[in-house]
Amino acid sequence: MAEEIIFPKVDMDMAEGKIAHWYVHNGDRVARGQVIFEIETDKATMEIEAAADGILQGSDGATGVTLPVGHVLGWIVQPGETVPGVSARAPATAATDVGAGQAADTGPGGTDEADRAAIGSARDQTSGQADRPLRATPLARSIARAQGIDLRAVQGSGPSGRVLARDLGQHARASAGAAAGAEAIALHLHWFNRRAGVPLVLLHGFATSAGSWRLLAEQLADRPVLGIDLPNHGKSARADVTDLGMVARSVLQRLDQEGVRSLHLAGHSMGGGVALALAPLLAARLRSLTLIAPLGLGPEINGAFIDGLLRARSEASLRPWLRLLFADPARLTASFCATAWSELSSPEARDALAQMAQRLLPDGTQAESLRERLFELDVPLKLVWGSADRIVPVTQAEALGGAVALHRVPGVGHLPQIEVVPLLARLLRQQLAAGDALVPGDAS
């Protein structure tokens, strides 16, 4: 019997979302429990597994389109079965009109045995119930796909040898050798927009992930834009981070793996500090640098805010601290709270972030000053800062001289990428145009 695939509701107040990626196509055989597509909501990114064995049919394969909860995405059918609503006597092409030329199944007495064998083979190749080397959590599988890591080569530390996300970081360090491997952190990279041209690389702040840039990326849909989850955040591996330079070197390694030769760089808060540490390492590859309320320009930071994030043990106790991020606390939404809590709800995640905060922000103080780096750069450079920032004070941007363009935005807190998205997108477009103009004719 055909199994309907619908856009799932993954939380109580969810009404819509987007398909971020299809892992299978019409005509592909799938097995129950196999990841078949990935969804994006305003709260999170999540992998969705097949609910039955069979053959995918009826999917249009579209991504990036907003869909309501309950929308029918396709069906998992059995060999010889047609998509519901298509007559069993219809021509073969009717059952596969969106199947990219896949031939229809022949029905009873045809290739059923071969199809069943193929479905069984697909089951054996999924995350793995019988083959120990393929046991892995969905997060570990996602990171492994992004990093091109063979899970069979990773020693899992979970139950029954299951590979966990943290195991991938240990595997990367071991593979790189004792010297270089100490900083080989497996970082998750996500392309928001794949386009021709020099990409804009976005680095997020503390206790969030690359998904926090989604609204901004939508404003720049005509440009190539990618985000990277920093260590101990999002889908990236856990690691003992010693300083911003260590994170910067890991980001550089990930960009090299992705084949990114030239880039524009923007970073927010902690990600701004990482961007400032990364800029000299990029040298001529860097086209422009935009820093949004960055770390690294002064010692002050709201240590109580950091402690409050890490102490919170429920979404309700986290909410008062999140209000400090906005100039107008009324802008804090239930969706934003849920997303923030998803990053902090795991004790393992909180412990990793606490260790990171102890190194980068000991005793509520910024451990590193990268202020002089600003004067060493020869690319278009902007600082964007909310005048009402209660996390990192805008006064740290004073006395930088005329070489640094400062956009001090009135009535905005620590999150210009959420509070004034159109303005930030416009400033970034100026940066992209200025940086690209310095290397005419190069669309690398």
Summary of the structure (lengths in Angstrom):
residues: 444
radius of gyration: 23.7
end to end distance: 49.7
largest distance: 80.9
contacts: 1462
relative contact order: 0.09
helix: 40%
strand: 18%
